[in-house]
Amino acid sequence: MNYTNSLPKIIQGGMGIGVSSWRLAKVVSQHNQMGVVSGTAIDSVVARRLQLGDPDGSIRRALEHFPFPQMVENILNRYYIPGGKAPNEPFKLIPIHSVNMHRLSVELAIIANFVEVYLSKEGHDGIVGINYLEKIQLPTLPSIFGAMLAGIDYILMGAGIPLLIPGIIDKLSALKPVELRLSVEDNPSNENFYTYFNPKQYCDSKIKELKRPKFLAIVSSDIVAKTLVKKASGIVDGFIVEGYIAGGHNAPPRRTEKASSTNIQKFSERDIPNIPKIAELNRPFWLAGGYASPQKLKEALSQGASGIQVGTAFAFCKESSIVPSIKQKIINKCLDGSLDVYTDFKASPTGYPFKMVRLEGTMTDPKMQQIRKRICDLGYLRRLYFIKTSEVGYRCPAEPVDHYLRKGGTIEETLEKQCLCNGLMATIGLGQVRDYGIEPPIITSGEDYSPIINIVKQAGEDYSAKDVIEYLSS
């Protein structure tokens, strides 16, 4: 397998819901590194941007280049509001994903991924990737297809072991039907359930094939990396090797220690990736989680890595989509040493550890937790559970407790759960309007925020993605 020296040394992380938007990814790519857009919930993001009136016209500009005009018309008729909705009006929700998705839902997933990738690649020939979560399975197939229609260069996926994705990419590039086996809880006979997608039902005969993007799996151990190399349905072109101090979701720790009668989860030396063993797999890899400095970049290269992936430093630059007032609060706390980043082992409905920032006015604020009412109206992190042969249900441990219990869940599974879907949408200014106000945001960050301090010293508090790249390359 041949890999050239043209691989980027810096990959910008695909963060949150819409944090790593096309504007951020585009700037990074224009500076000869890999910009990455977040594909998580991008259909809701684009639908809400349209309801705000698409004020700069970027979405409609991208849609002028989408190859299937009727699909565009369907989406614009449903979601576009000229001049934008009233501030006190709630956003119109998109249909929650299901195993048998409505055609409009599939079309929106295709279009939204196309839009984000098209805008990130517009006007330059740099490398762009898109990031997905393996845990969010239902929209995966049309989402990847939409990104490929726009010419995406790399697909990155973590939060699970994406064994089936490489083969799916191969088939989609040839416009062949694809299927994805779904994870289903409480499935006593391990019955197989699938979601299906046939690209020819959504495109005409003018398109014969699509460019196959390269696939990077986000892993936390050499064991998972070896499993992917040996058992994946197609070629895994490389790895992002992520340590547990990285922001967002982390892989669960390998060991649970018992103190008294309570299981206490924490990370240990056993959770540090074995880099020499990953290097032996003869695939390009990038190190992530605490590598955002010139010294750490050199260290990564000396271990055989192609470079590093950086999230937190980019998350709070001026091109990211985090609400500016939140960025300023985080930067202020970094500078005065009061930023409190912790690993919450219970908050995420996925069951994976999730990095949270304690900040007044967010979902970590006890006052907001008392005000906010539990609801699951976006549903990206819902879990499928077995009802009977050929039938599944949907439940989320962050939904109203009585709803979850009626679906066979336990009270323990609901404790301290946070609605990441609504919280992360609020972080980028797309929070839903409720009777108690706007949904509170959720802020995530890596544990090592020293790069922000160093970059601010050089470039000021309103630093750019270019400043981050120049700092890392210095």
C-alpha beads as a LAMMPS data file, in Angstrom:
LAMMPS data file: protein, C-alpha beads

474 atoms
473 bonds

1 atom types
1 bond types

-500.0 500.0 xlo xhi
-500.0 500.0 ylo yhi
-500.0 500.0 zlo zhi

Masses

1 110.0

Atoms # bond

1 1 1 0.000 0.000 0.000
2 1 1 1.533 3.267 -1.119
3 1 1 1.194 6.490 0.818
4 1 1 2.834 9.699 -0.318
5 1 1 4.583 12.407 1.635
6 1 1 1.686 14.755 0.824
7 1 1 -0.257 13.670 3.895
8 1 1 -1.080 16.649 6.142
9 1 1 0.796 17.007 9.417
10 1 1 -2.218 18.622 11.099
11 1 1 -5.809 17.378 11.056
12 1 1 -8.378 19.727 12.538
13 1 1 -10.814 17.774 14.692
14 1 1 -14.424 17.187 13.655
15 1 1 -16.038 18.642 16.750
16 1 1 -19.458 18.611 18.340
17 1 1 -22.535 19.433 16.320
18 1 1 -21.493 22.053 13.803
19 1 1 -18.570 23.446 15.815
20 1 1 -16.192 22.434 13.053
21 1 1 -18.321 23.989 10.340
22 1 1 -17.402 24.549 6.698
23 1 1 -15.918 27.969 7.482
24 1 1 -13.354 26.496 9.874
25 1 1 -12.559 23.477 7.720
26 1 1 -12.113 25.648 4.642
27 1 1 -9.519 27.912 6.283
28 1 1 -7.543 24.935 7.587
29 1 1 -7.580 23.277 4.163
30 1 1 -6.513 26.486 2.446
31 1 1 -3.400 26.414 4.655
32 1 1 -2.355 22.962 3.424
33 1 1 -3.667 20.950 6.367
34 1 1 -6.794 18.779 6.640
35 1 1 -9.956 20.667 7.506
36 1 1 -12.735 18.480 8.879
37 1 1 -16.441 19.249 9.089
38 1 1 -18.699 17.581 11.622
39 1 1 -21.332 15.365 10.025
40 1 1 -23.141 14.788 13.321
41 1 1 -26.741 16.057 13.120
42 1 1 -25.826 18.157 10.077
43 1 1 -29.349 17.686 8.681
44 1 1 -30.813 19.508 11.688
45 1 1 -28.094 22.161 11.488
46 1 1 -28.817 22.951 7.833
47 1 1 -32.598 22.871 8.392
48 1 1 -32.250 25.393 11.234
49 1 1 -29.896 27.634 9.294
50 1 1 -32.499 27.732 6.542
51 1 1 -35.175 28.654 9.078
52 1 1 -32.972 31.550 10.190
53 1 1 -33.144 32.789 6.595
54 1 1 -29.715 31.617 5.398
55 1 1 -28.604 35.243 5.894
56 1 1 -25.355 35.059 3.917
57 1 1 -26.901 32.900 1.192
58 1 1 -24.223 30.218 1.527
59 1 1 -26.603 27.256 1.742
60 1 1 -28.590 28.369 -1.295
61 1 1 -25.354 29.012 -3.174
62 1 1 -24.236 25.445 -2.506
63 1 1 -27.645 24.094 -3.484
64 1 1 -27.315 25.722 -6.904
65 1 1 -24.582 23.139 -7.546
66 1 1 -26.523 20.138 -6.180
67 1 1 -27.191 17.819 -9.129
68 1 1 -30.857 17.032 -8.403
69 1 1 -33.033 20.205 -8.457
70 1 1 -36.287 18.553 -7.387
71 1 1 -34.702 17.367 -4.165
72 1 1 -33.522 20.918 -3.470
73 1 1 -36.994 22.296 -4.091
74 1 1 -38.514 19.820 -1.628
75 1 1 -36.141 20.875 1.151
76 1 1 -36.360 24.621 0.526
77 1 1 -40.160 24.509 0.449
78 1 1 -40.217 22.793 3.826
79 1 1 -37.511 24.633 5.772
80 1 1 -36.428 27.903 4.155
81 1 1 -37.917 31.060 5.722
82 1 1 -36.998 34.272 3.838
83 1 1 -35.841 36.803 6.408
84 1 1 -35.751 34.135 9.124
85 1 1 -38.178 32.994 11.781
86 1 1 -39.146 35.227 14.701
87 1 1 -36.696 34.910 17.636
88 1 1 -39.393 33.622 19.995
89 1 1 -40.673 31.014 17.532
90 1 1 -39.356 27.459 17.920
91 1 1 -37.508 25.729 15.115
92 1 1 -39.507 23.311 13.011
93 1 1 -38.155 19.854 13.794
94 1 1 -36.978 17.453 11.145
95 1 1 -38.412 13.901 11.308
96 1 1 -36.605 11.759 13.860
97 1 1 -34.582 9.037 12.151
98 1 1 -35.925 5.509 12.083
99 1 1 -34.963 2.185 10.532
100 1 1 -37.303 2.848 7.607
101 1 1 -36.581 6.523 7.004
102 1 1 -39.080 8.739 5.198
103 1 1 -37.845 9.842 1.769
104 1 1 -37.757 13.498 2.857
105 1 1 -35.457 12.563 5.753
106 1 1 -33.121 10.743 3.389
107 1 1 -33.092 13.677 0.971
108 1 1 -32.327 16.132 3.770
109 1 1 -29.416 13.960 4.984
110 1 1 -28.004 13.804 1.451
111 1 1 -28.408 17.528 0.827
112 1 1 -27.098 18.690 4.208
113 1 1 -23.906 16.660 3.923
114 1 1 -23.441 17.860 0.344
115 1 1 -23.869 21.498 1.400
116 1 1 -21.349 21.344 4.247
117 1 1 -18.716 19.579 2.161
118 1 1 -19.282 21.694 -0.956
119 1 1 -18.834 24.949 0.984
120 1 1 -15.724 23.661 2.754
121 1 1 -14.122 22.749 -0.605
122 1 1 -15.304 25.786 -2.554
123 1 1 -12.585 27.816 -4.239
124 1 1 -9.481 25.770 -3.349
125 1 1 -7.963 22.330 -3.881
126 1 1 -7.076 21.514 -0.254
127 1 1 -7.976 18.301 1.578
128 1 1 -11.298 18.121 3.447
129 1 1 -12.664 15.359 5.671
130 1 1 -15.986 14.740 7.400
131 1 1 -16.417 13.194 10.828
132 1 1 -19.211 10.809 11.867
133 1 1 -20.019 8.835 15.017
134 1 1 -20.381 5.074 14.660
135 1 1 -22.962 5.207 17.469
136 1 1 -25.301 7.255 15.245
137 1 1 -26.194 4.629 12.643
138 1 1 -29.576 5.435 11.094
139 1 1 -28.575 8.446 8.912
140 1 1 -25.079 7.135 8.113
141 1 1 -25.652 5.718 4.619
142 1 1 -27.352 8.730 2.961
143 1 1 -25.019 11.071 4.868
144 1 1 -21.894 9.472 3.422
145 1 1 -23.484 9.489 -0.033
146 1 1 -24.216 13.222 0.222
147 1 1 -20.631 13.953 1.271
148 1 1 -19.335 11.860 -1.637
149 1 1 -21.547 13.760 -4.095
150 1 1 -19.623 16.875 -3.036
151 1 1 -16.235 15.179 -3.502
152 1 1 -15.207 14.586 0.123
153 1 1 -11.566 13.475 0.428
154 1 1 -11.596 11.670 3.793
155 1 1 -14.229 10.101 6.032
156 1 1 -13.349 9.854 9.722
157 1 1 -15.363 7.817 12.200
158 1 1 -15.081 7.044 15.903
159 1 1 -17.284 6.305 18.950
160 1 1 -17.348 2.614 18.111
161 1 1 -15.624 0.108 15.846
162 1 1 -16.693 0.931 12.260
163 1 1 -15.905 -2.421 10.629
164 1 1 -18.542 -2.102 7.902
165 1 1 -17.884 1.470 6.755
166 1 1 -14.927 0.873 4.359
167 1 1 -16.924 -1.627 2.311
168 1 1 -19.927 0.689 2.302
169 1 1 -17.752 3.488 0.904
170 1 1 -16.512 1.145 -1.832
171 1 1 -20.062 0.245 -2.883
172 1 1 -21.355 3.817 -2.746
173 1 1 -18.531 4.940 -5.022
174 1 1 -19.894 2.466 -7.579
175 1 1 -23.504 3.555 -6.857
176 1 1 -24.382 0.094 -5.537
177 1 1 -27.031 -0.562 -2.852
178 1 1 -25.642 -0.748 0.686
179 1 1 -26.788 -1.982 4.067
180 1 1 -25.628 -1.368 7.619
181 1 1 -26.247 -3.806 10.437
182 1 1 -27.772 -2.023 13.412
183 1 1 -26.993 -2.408 17.091
184 1 1 -30.146 -3.521 18.917
185 1 1 -30.380 -3.861 22.711
186 1 1 -32.302 -6.577 24.589
187 1 1 -32.035 -8.803 21.515
188 1 1 -32.141 -12.305 23.043
189 1 1 -31.674 -14.293 19.846
190 1 1 -29.255 -11.751 18.340
191 1 1 -31.604 -11.187 15.407
192 1 1 -30.123 -9.114 12.596
193 1 1 -31.601 -5.712 11.790
194 1 1 -30.402 -3.487 8.937
195 1 1 -30.881 -0.084 7.423
196 1 1 -30.694 0.061 3.630
197 1 1 -29.859 2.687 1.021
198 1 1 -29.884 2.494 -2.773
199 1 1 -28.182 5.552 -4.307
200 1 1 -29.824 4.989 -7.695
201 1 1 -33.190 5.755 -6.123
202 1 1 -31.935 9.270 -5.423
203 1 1 -29.818 10.126 -8.462
204 1 1 -30.225 9.911 -12.208
205 1 1 -28.234 7.948 -14.760
206 1 1 -25.911 10.871 -15.551
207 1 1 -23.741 9.973 -12.547
208 1 1 -21.851 6.748 -13.216
209 1 1 -19.500 6.642 -10.235
210 1 1 -18.169 8.750 -7.380
211 1 1 -14.653 9.335 -6.078
212 1 1 -13.861 6.970 -3.227
213 1 1 -12.738 8.965 -0.191
214 1 1 -10.084 7.530 2.099
215 1 1 -11.223 6.211 5.455
216 1 1 -9.631 7.016 8.822
217 1 1 -10.838 5.189 11.918
218 1 1 -10.611 6.980 15.264
219 1 1 -9.254 4.495 17.786
220 1 1 -7.897 4.497 21.317
221 1 1 -5.893 1.265 21.332
222 1 1 -3.730 -0.921 19.129
223 1 1 -6.179 -3.786 19.720
224 1 1 -9.021 -1.919 18.010
225 1 1 -6.688 -0.790 15.217
226 1 1 -5.542 -4.381 14.579
227 1 1 -9.144 -5.573 14.552
228 1 1 -10.030 -2.999 11.898
229 1 1 -7.051 -3.908 9.710
230 1 1 -7.921 -7.614 9.865
231 1 1 -11.722 -7.607 9.872
232 1 1 -12.966 -4.418 8.228
233 1 1 -15.099 -4.870 5.108
234 1 1 -12.646 -2.823 3.038
235 1 1 -9.415 -0.870 3.301
236 1 1 -8.801 1.237 6.392
237 1 1 -6.469 3.924 5.071
238 1 1 -5.229 5.133 8.449
239 1 1 -6.005 5.947 12.065
240 1 1 -6.551 8.837 14.409
241 1 1 -5.156 7.554 17.718
242 1 1 -6.955 9.453 20.446
243 1 1 -5.861 9.604 24.081
244 1 1 -8.366 9.961 26.905
245 1 1 -7.603 13.631 27.599
246 1 1 -9.175 14.590 24.254
247 1 1 -12.459 16.499 24.236
248 1 1 -15.876 15.095 23.347
249 1 1 -16.491 11.372 23.673
250 1 1 -13.693 9.131 24.919
251 1 1 -13.402 5.366 24.691
252 1 1 -14.466 3.703 27.968
253 1 1 -11.622 2.853 30.361
254 1 1 -10.381 -0.720 30.214
255 1 1 -10.666 -1.233 33.962
256 1 1 -13.304 -0.405 36.579
257 1 1 -12.020 -0.224 40.131
258 1 1 -14.281 -1.118 43.021
259 1 1 -14.390 1.058 46.096
260 1 1 -16.822 -0.029 48.815
261 1 1 -19.873 -1.285 46.899
262 1 1 -19.702 1.328 44.124
263 1 1 -18.016 0.897 40.772
264 1 1 -15.783 3.909 40.145
265 1 1 -14.670 4.495 36.593
266 1 1 -11.408 6.236 35.889
267 1 1 -8.650 6.208 33.320
268 1 1 -5.260 4.691 34.021
269 1 1 -1.980 3.896 32.288
270 1 1 -3.696 0.887 30.697
271 1 1 -5.736 3.329 28.607
272 1 1 -2.694 4.998 27.022
273 1 1 -2.430 3.837 23.371
274 1 1 0.558 1.655 22.473
275 1 1 2.032 3.734 19.666
276 1 1 4.818 1.322 18.583
277 1 1 2.251 -1.450 18.028
278 1 1 0.060 0.875 15.979
279 1 1 3.091 1.912 13.921
280 1 1 3.667 -1.769 13.098
281 1 1 0.353 -1.873 11.205
282 1 1 1.957 0.098 8.347
283 1 1 -0.864 2.613 8.058
284 1 1 -0.606 6.394 8.388
285 1 1 -1.709 7.559 11.808
286 1 1 -2.150 10.841 13.637
287 1 1 -1.957 11.301 17.406
288 1 1 -4.710 13.195 19.210
289 1 1 -5.441 14.324 22.747
290 1 1 -2.741 16.530 24.263
291 1 1 -0.596 16.889 21.125
292 1 1 -1.367 20.519 20.276
293 1 1 2.099 22.058 20.468
294 1 1 5.156 22.291 18.221
295 1 1 7.055 20.019 20.599
296 1 1 4.302 17.395 20.611
297 1 1 4.077 17.514 16.824
298 1 1 7.790 16.736 16.610
299 1 1 7.346 13.976 19.191
300 1 1 4.506 12.444 17.166
301 1 1 6.580 12.491 13.978
302 1 1 9.499 10.876 15.807
303 1 1 7.197 7.970 16.777
304 1 1 6.316 7.323 13.161
305 1 1 3.067 9.286 13.073
306 1 1 2.112 11.324 10.014
307 1 1 1.163 14.151 12.350
308 1 1 -1.426 15.183 14.915
309 1 1 -5.136 15.883 15.211
310 1 1 -6.065 19.041 17.137
311 1 1 -9.517 19.948 18.391
312 1 1 -9.648 22.268 21.398
313 1 1 -7.374 24.993 20.009
314 1 1 -9.491 25.165 16.837
315 1 1 -12.783 24.968 18.752
316 1 1 -12.338 28.445 20.238
317 1 1 -10.827 30.216 17.229
318 1 1 -12.898 32.854 15.454
319 1 1 -13.910 30.592 12.544
320 1 1 -15.526 27.926 14.731
321 1 1 -19.302 28.056 15.137
322 1 1 -19.389 28.213 18.933
323 1 1 -21.384 31.243 20.089
324 1 1 -18.853 34.132 20.453
325 1 1 -19.871 34.923 24.041
326 1 1 -19.173 31.308 25.057
327 1 1 -15.784 31.393 23.337
328 1 1 -14.869 34.528 25.250
329 1 1 -15.864 32.987 28.597
330 1 1 -13.766 29.905 27.885
331 1 1 -10.744 31.933 26.786
332 1 1 -11.027 34.125 29.898
333 1 1 -11.095 31.041 32.103
334 1 1 -8.099 29.567 30.282
335 1 1 -6.130 32.762 30.883
336 1 1 -6.962 33.018 34.584
337 1 1 -6.523 29.275 35.179
338 1 1 -10.093 28.627 36.299
339 1 1 -11.328 26.447 33.409
340 1 1 -12.821 23.277 34.897
341 1 1 -12.806 20.361 32.441
342 1 1 -13.837 16.966 33.753
343 1 1 -14.742 13.525 32.440
344 1 1 -18.390 12.701 33.039
345 1 1 -18.944 8.955 32.891
346 1 1 -22.732 9.229 33.080
347 1 1 -23.794 12.280 31.053
348 1 1 -23.790 10.863 27.517
349 1 1 -26.701 8.684 26.390
350 1 1 -24.143 6.631 24.435
351 1 1 -22.679 5.264 27.668
352 1 1 -19.259 6.575 26.638
353 1 1 -17.304 9.016 28.849
354 1 1 -17.755 12.629 27.756
355 1 1 -15.623 15.676 28.536
356 1 1 -17.636 18.545 30.048
357 1 1 -16.785 22.132 30.999
358 1 1 -18.396 23.471 34.155
359 1 1 -19.798 26.844 33.173
360 1 1 -22.636 28.967 34.472
361 1 1 -25.693 28.961 32.234
362 1 1 -24.889 25.604 30.622
363 1 1 -26.248 22.115 31.268
364 1 1 -23.573 21.621 33.931
365 1 1 -25.107 24.486 35.956
366 1 1 -27.337 23.069 38.752
367 1 1 -29.735 25.992 38.276
368 1 1 -30.251 25.079 34.623
369 1 1 -30.674 21.413 35.516
370 1 1 -33.568 22.360 37.786
371 1 1 -35.231 24.509 35.118
372 1 1 -34.754 22.292 32.083
373 1 1 -37.376 19.661 31.290
374 1 1 -36.248 16.312 29.884
375 1 1 -37.181 15.837 26.239
376 1 1 -35.976 13.787 23.269
377 1 1 -37.114 15.563 20.116
378 1 1 -33.937 15.274 18.009
379 1 1 -33.228 11.630 18.755
380 1 1 -29.757 11.157 17.271
381 1 1 -28.545 9.192 20.307
382 1 1 -31.645 7.064 20.712
383 1 1 -30.893 3.373 21.099
384 1 1 -32.734 0.634 19.268
385 1 1 -34.220 -2.141 21.398
386 1 1 -35.851 -5.433 20.474
387 1 1 -39.640 -5.659 20.712
388 1 1 -40.372 -8.776 18.698
389 1 1 -39.222 -10.465 15.512
390 1 1 -38.595 -7.824 12.826
391 1 1 -39.676 -4.979 15.113
392 1 1 -37.584 -2.556 17.129
393 1 1 -38.351 0.386 19.400
394 1 1 -36.422 3.553 20.161
395 1 1 -35.396 4.902 23.550
396 1 1 -32.933 7.387 25.018
397 1 1 -31.840 7.463 28.667
398 1 1 -31.963 11.284 28.516
399 1 1 -35.659 11.332 27.569
400 1 1 -38.417 11.734 30.213
401 1 1 -37.849 9.014 32.774
402 1 1 -41.358 7.593 32.664
403 1 1 -41.124 7.251 28.868
404 1 1 -37.834 5.381 29.169
405 1 1 -39.158 3.022 31.844
406 1 1 -42.226 2.183 29.740
407 1 1 -39.823 1.045 27.011
408 1 1 -38.077 -1.441 29.278
409 1 1 -35.199 0.761 30.440
410 1 1 -34.071 0.997 34.038
411 1 1 -34.067 3.979 36.367
412 1 1 -30.304 3.584 36.895
413 1 1 -29.659 4.162 33.196
414 1 1 -31.385 7.562 33.329
415 1 1 -29.435 8.977 36.264
416 1 1 -27.472 12.168 35.458
417 1 1 -28.028 11.773 31.717
418 1 1 -27.789 14.955 29.648
419 1 1 -29.398 15.702 26.285
420 1 1 -26.258 16.127 24.192
421 1 1 -28.281 16.612 21.007
422 1 1 -30.104 19.731 22.207
423 1 1 -27.182 20.989 24.287
424 1 1 -24.658 20.842 21.452
425 1 1 -27.098 22.532 19.061
426 1 1 -27.386 25.388 21.567
427 1 1 -23.589 25.708 21.710
428 1 1 -23.593 26.924 18.096
429 1 1 -26.574 29.250 18.519
430 1 1 -29.240 26.844 17.230
431 1 1 -30.838 26.001 20.569
432 1 1 -34.533 25.218 20.554
433 1 1 -37.010 27.718 22.007
434 1 1 -38.838 26.259 25.026
435 1 1 -41.456 27.622 27.409
436 1 1 -38.644 28.148 29.946
437 1 1 -36.337 29.878 27.442
438 1 1 -33.625 28.705 25.040
439 1 1 -32.096 25.273 25.550
440 1 1 -28.868 25.568 27.594
441 1 1 -25.626 24.655 25.805
442 1 1 -23.136 21.901 26.569
443 1 1 -19.453 22.794 26.253
444 1 1 -16.779 20.182 25.690
445 1 1 -13.017 20.665 25.666
446 1 1 -9.864 18.646 25.925
447 1 1 -8.166 18.565 29.317
448 1 1 -5.066 20.295 27.951
449 1 1 -6.016 23.880 27.126
450 1 1 -2.474 25.283 27.400
451 1 1 -2.299 25.709 23.587
452 1 1 -5.059 28.315 23.811
453 1 1 -2.996 30.299 26.308
454 1 1 0.094 30.118 24.081
455 1 1 -1.798 31.098 20.933
456 1 1 -3.571 34.006 22.653
457 1 1 -0.184 35.327 23.822
458 1 1 1.001 35.363 20.206
459 1 1 -2.133 36.336 18.293
460 1 1 -4.640 37.812 20.750
461 1 1 -7.974 36.567 22.035
462 1 1 -9.667 36.797 18.635
463 1 1 -7.202 34.329 17.131
464 1 1 -7.817 32.527 13.854
465 1 1 -7.416 28.998 12.535
466 1 1 -4.398 30.276 10.632
467 1 1 -2.863 31.362 13.957
468 1 1 -3.365 27.845 15.328
469 1 1 -1.599 26.307 12.331
470 1 1 1.273 28.797 12.524
471 1 1 1.717 28.081 16.246
472 1 1 1.739 24.308 15.753
473 1 1 4.161 24.611 12.827
474 1 1 6.540 27.037 14.519

Bonds

1 1 1 2
2 1 2 3
3 1 3 4
4 1 4 5
5 1 5 6
6 1 6 7
7 1 7 8
8 1 8 9
9 1 9 10
10 1 10 11
11 1 11 12
12 1 12 13
13 1 13 14
14 1 14 15
15 1 15 16
16 1 16 17
17 1 17 18
18 1 18 19
19 1 19 20
20 1 20 21
21 1 21 22
22 1 22 23
23 1 23 24
24 1 24 25
25 1 25 26
26 1 26 27
27 1 27 28
28 1 28 29
29 1 29 30
30 1 30 31
31 1 31 32
32 1 32 33
33 1 33 34
34 1 34 35
35 1 35 36
36 1 36 37
37 1 37 38
38 1 38 39
39 1 39 40
40 1 40 41
41 1 41 42
42 1 42 43
43 1 43 44
44 1 44 45
45 1 45 46
46 1 46 47
47 1 47 48
48 1 48 49
49 1 49 50
50 1 50 51
51 1 51 52
52 1 52 53
53 1 53 54
54 1 54 55
55 1 55 56
56 1 56 57
57 1 57 58
58 1 58 59
59 1 59 60
60 1 60 61
61 1 61 62
62 1 62 63
63 1 63 64
64 1 64 65
65 1 65 66
66 1 66 67
67 1 67 68
68 1 68 69
69 1 69 70
70 1 70 71
71 1 71 72
72 1 72 73
73 1 73 74
74 1 74 75
75 1 75 76
76 1 76 77
77 1 77 78
78 1 78 79
79 1 79 80
80 1 80 81
81 1 81 82
82 1 82 83
83 1 83 84
84 1 84 85
85 1 85 86
86 1 86 87
87 1 87 88
88 1 88 89
89 1 89 90
90 1 90 91
91 1 91 92
92 1 92 93
93 1 93 94
94 1 94 95
95 1 95 96
96 1 96 97
97 1 97 98
98 1 98 99
99 1 99 100
100 1 100 101
101 1 101 102
102 1 102 103
103 1 103 104
104 1 104 105
105 1 105 106
106 1 106 107
107 1 107 108
108 1 108 109
109 1 109 110
110 1 110 111
111 1 111 112
112 1 112 113
113 1 113 114
114 1 114 115
115 1 115 116
116 1 116 117
117 1 117 118
118 1 118 119
119 1 119 120
120 1 120 121
121 1 121 122
122 1 122 123
123 1 123 124
124 1 124 125
125 1 125 126
126 1 126 127
127 1 127 128
128 1 128 129
129 1 129 130
130 1 130 131
131 1 131 132
132 1 132 133
133 1 133 134
134 1 134 135
135 1 135 136
136 1 136 137
137 1 137 138
138 1 138 139
139 1 139 140
140 1 140 141
141 1 141 142
142 1 142 143
143 1 143 144
144 1 144 145
145 1 145 146
146 1 146 147
147 1 147 148
148 1 148 149
149 1 149 150
150 1 150 151
151 1 151 152
152 1 152 153
153 1 153 154
154 1 154 155
155 1 155 156
156 1 156 157
157 1 157 158
158 1 158 159
159 1 159 160
160 1 160 161
161 1 161 162
162 1 162 163
163 1 163 164
164 1 164 165
165 1 165 166
166 1 166 167
167 1 167 168
168 1 168 169
169 1 169 170
170 1 170 171
171 1 171 172
172 1 172 173
173 1 173 174
174 1 174 175
175 1 175 176
176 1 176 177
177 1 177 178
178 1 178 179
179 1 179 180
180 1 180 181
181 1 181 182
182 1 182 183
183 1 183 184
184 1 184 185
185 1 185 186
186 1 186 187
187 1 187 188
188 1 188 189
189 1 189 190
190 1 190 191
191 1 191 192
192 1 192 193
193 1 193 194
194 1 194 195
195 1 195 196
196 1 196 197
197 1 197 198
198 1 198 199
199 1 199 200
200 1 200 201
201 1 201 202
202 1 202 203
203 1 203 204
204 1 204 205
205 1 205 206
206 1 206 207
207 1 207 208
208 1 208 209
209 1 209 210
210 1 210 211
211 1 211 212
212 1 212 213
213 1 213 214
214 1 214 215
215 1 215 216
216 1 216 217
217 1 217 218
218 1 218 219
219 1 219 220
220 1 220 221
221 1 221 222
222 1 222 223
223 1 223 224
224 1 224 225
225 1 225 226
226 1 226 227
227 1 227 228
228 1 228 229
229 1 229 230
230 1 230 231
231 1 231 232
232 1 232 233
233 1 233 234
234 1 234 235
235 1 235 236
236 1 236 237
237 1 237 238
238 1 238 239
239 1 239 240
240 1 240 241
241 1 241 242
242 1 242 243
243 1 243 244
244 1 244 245
245 1 245 246
246 1 246 247
247 1 247 248
248 1 248 249
249 1 249 250
250 1 250 251
251 1 251 252
252 1 252 253
253 1 253 254
254 1 254 255
255 1 255 256
256 1 256 257
257 1 257 258
258 1 258 259
259 1 259 260
260 1 260 261
261 1 261 262
262 1 262 263
263 1 263 264
264 1 264 265
265 1 265 266
266 1 266 267
267 1 267 268
268 1 268 269
269 1 269 270
270 1 270 271
271 1 271 272
272 1 272 273
273 1 273 274
274 1 274 275
275 1 275 276
276 1 276 277
277 1 277 278
278 1 278 279
279 1 279 280
280 1 280 281
281 1 281 282
282 1 282 283
283 1 283 284
284 1 284 285
285 1 285 286
286 1 286 287
287 1 287 288
288 1 288 289
289 1 289 290
290 1 290 291
291 1 291 292
292 1 292 293
293 1 293 294
294 1 294 295
295 1 295 296
296 1 296 297
297 1 297 298
298 1 298 299
299 1 299 300
300 1 300 301
301 1 301 302
302 1 302 303
303 1 303 304
304 1 304 305
305 1 305 306
306 1 306 307
307 1 307 308
308 1 308 309
309 1 309 310
310 1 310 311
311 1 311 312
312 1 312 313
313 1 313 314
314 1 314 315
315 1 315 316
316 1 316 317
317 1 317 318
318 1 318 319
319 1 319 320
320 1 320 321
321 1 321 322
322 1 322 323
323 1 323 324
324 1 324 325
325 1 325 326
326 1 326 327
327 1 327 328
328 1 328 329
329 1 329 330
330 1 330 331
331 1 331 332
332 1 332 333
333 1 333 334
334 1 334 335
335 1 335 336
336 1 336 337
337 1 337 338
338 1 338 339
339 1 339 340
340 1 340 341
341 1 341 342
342 1 342 343
343 1 343 344
344 1 344 345
345 1 345 346
346 1 346 347
347 1 347 348
348 1 348 349
349 1 349 350
350 1 350 351
351 1 351 352
352 1 352 353
353 1 353 354
354 1 354 355
355 1 355 356
356 1 356 357
357 1 357 358
358 1 358 359
359 1 359 360
360 1 360 361
361 1 361 362
362 1 362 363
363 1 363 364
364 1 364 365
365 1 365 366
366 1 366 367
367 1 367 368
368 1 368 369
369 1 369 370
370 1 370 371
371 1 371 372
372 1 372 373
373 1 373 374
374 1 374 375
375 1 375 376
376 1 376 377
377 1 377 378
378 1 378 379
379 1 379 380
380 1 380 381
381 1 381 382
382 1 382 383
383 1 383 384
384 1 384 385
385 1 385 386
386 1 386 387
387 1 387 388
388 1 388 389
389 1 389 390
390 1 390 391
391 1 391 392
392 1 392 393
393 1 393 394
394 1 394 395
395 1 395 396
396 1 396 397
397 1 397 398
398 1 398 399
399 1 399 400
400 1 400 401
401 1 401 402
402 1 402 403
403 1 403 404
404 1 404 405
405 1 405 406
406 1 406 407
407 1 407 408
408 1 408 409
409 1 409 410
410 1 410 411
411 1 411 412
412 1 412 413
413 1 413 414
414 1 414 415
415 1 415 416
416 1 416 417
417 1 417 418
418 1 418 419
419 1 419 420
420 1 420 421
421 1 421 422
422 1 422 423
423 1 423 424
424 1 424 425
425 1 425 426
426 1 426 427
427 1 427 428
428 1 428 429
429 1 429 430
430 1 430 431
431 1 431 432
432 1 432 433
433 1 433 434
434 1 434 435
435 1 435 436
436 1 436 437
437 1 437 438
438 1 438 439
439 1 439 440
440 1 440 441
441 1 441 442
442 1 442 443
443 1 443 444
444 1 444 445
445 1 445 446
446 1 446 447
447 1 447 448
448 1 448 449
449 1 449 450
450 1 450 451
451 1 451 452
452 1 452 453
453 1 453 454
454 1 454 455
455 1 455 456
456 1 456 457
457 1 457 458
458 1 458 459
459 1 459 460
460 1 460 461
461 1 461 462
462 1 462 463
463 1 463 464
464 1 464 465
465 1 465 466
466 1 466 467
467 1 467 468
468 1 468 469
469 1 469 470
470 1 470 471
471 1 471 472
472 1 472 473
473 1 473 474
